[in-house]
Amino acid sequence: KMKNKLPIPPIRQKERVKGSMGTASLVCGILGLFLFPFILSTLAIILGAIGRDRNEKYATTGMVLGIIGFVVSVIVIAVWVNMMANLLSSIF
């Protein structure tokens, strides 16, 4: 048995900082769900990635919202193209 054990210091995690990239990513992610989803969601993903590198507060949330908005917009575009193809094939 070791009598004189030294205490293990706690590991300090970096604190998340407020930053403009994380906030911009969050705003673009939220707006991308409703307005111009393809453009704003892509921007939210890019800004979120930059914000995560800088350890900013809302970067991950904005990035996730951007990914969700991007996937939803791709699905909506695919459904629309399919509907238009069916409509045009029934007309001609």
C-alpha positions in Angstrom: 0.0 0.0 0.0 1.1 3.5 -0.8 0.5 5.8 2.0 1.3 9.2 0.4 -0.8 9.3 -2.7 -0.8 12.6 -4.5 -4.2 13.9 -5.4 -5.0 13.8 -9.1 -5.8 17.3 -10.3 -9.1 17.6 -12.2 -9.0 17.9 -15.9 -10.2 21.3 -16.9 -12.2 21.5 -20.1 -12.0 24.6 -22.3 -14.9 26.9 -21.7 -17.1 27.6 -24.6 -16.7 31.2 -25.6 -19.3 33.5 -27.2 -18.5 34.2 -30.7 -19.9 35.6 -33.9 -19.4 32.4 -36.0 -21.4 30.2 -33.6 -24.2 32.7 -33.3 -24.3 33.3 -37.1 -24.4 29.6 -37.6 -27.4 29.3 -35.2 -29.2 32.1 -36.9 -28.6 30.7 -40.4 -29.6 27.2 -39.2 -32.9 28.5 -37.8 -33.7 30.7 -40.8 -32.6 27.9 -43.2 -35.5 25.7 -41.9 -38.0 28.3 -43.4 -36.3 30.6 -45.9 -33.9 29.7 -48.6 -33.1 26.3 -47.0 -30.4 25.2 -49.5 -28.3 28.4 -49.2 -28.8 29.2 -45.5 -28.4 25.6 -44.3 -25.1 25.3 -46.3 -23.9 28.5 -44.7 -24.9 27.3 -41.3 -22.8 24.1 -41.7 -19.8 26.1 -42.9 -20.1 28.7 -40.1 -20.7 26.0 -37.5 -17.6 24.2 -38.5 -15.5 27.3 -38.2 -17.2 28.1 -34.9 -16.5 24.6 -33.6 -12.8 25.0 -34.4 -12.8 28.2 -32.3 -14.8 26.4 -29.5 -17.7 28.8 -29.8 -20.9 28.4 -27.8 -23.7 27.8 -30.4 -21.6 26.4 -33.2 -22.7 22.8 -32.8 -26.4 23.6 -32.6 -26.2 25.8 -35.7 -24.3 23.1 -37.5 -26.9 20.4 -36.6 -29.7 22.7 -37.7 -27.9 23.4 -40.9 -27.6 19.6 -41.6 -31.2 19.0 -40.8 -32.3 21.9 -43.1 -30.0 20.7 -45.9 -31.4 17.2 -45.7 -35.0 18.4 -45.7 -34.4 20.7 -48.6 -32.8 17.9 -50.7 -35.8 15.6 -49.9 -38.2 18.4 -50.8 -36.4 19.0 -54.1 -36.4 15.3 -54.9 -40.1 15.0 -54.2 -40.8 18.1 -56.3 -38.8 16.8 -59.3 -40.5 13.5 -59.1 -43.9 15.1 -59.0 -43.1 17.3 -62.0 -41.7 14.3 -63.9 -45.0 12.4 -63.3 -47.1 15.4 -64.2 -45.2 16.0 -67.5 -45.3 12.3 -68.4 -49.0 12.2 -67.9 -49.5 15.3 -70.1 -47.3 14.2 -73.0 
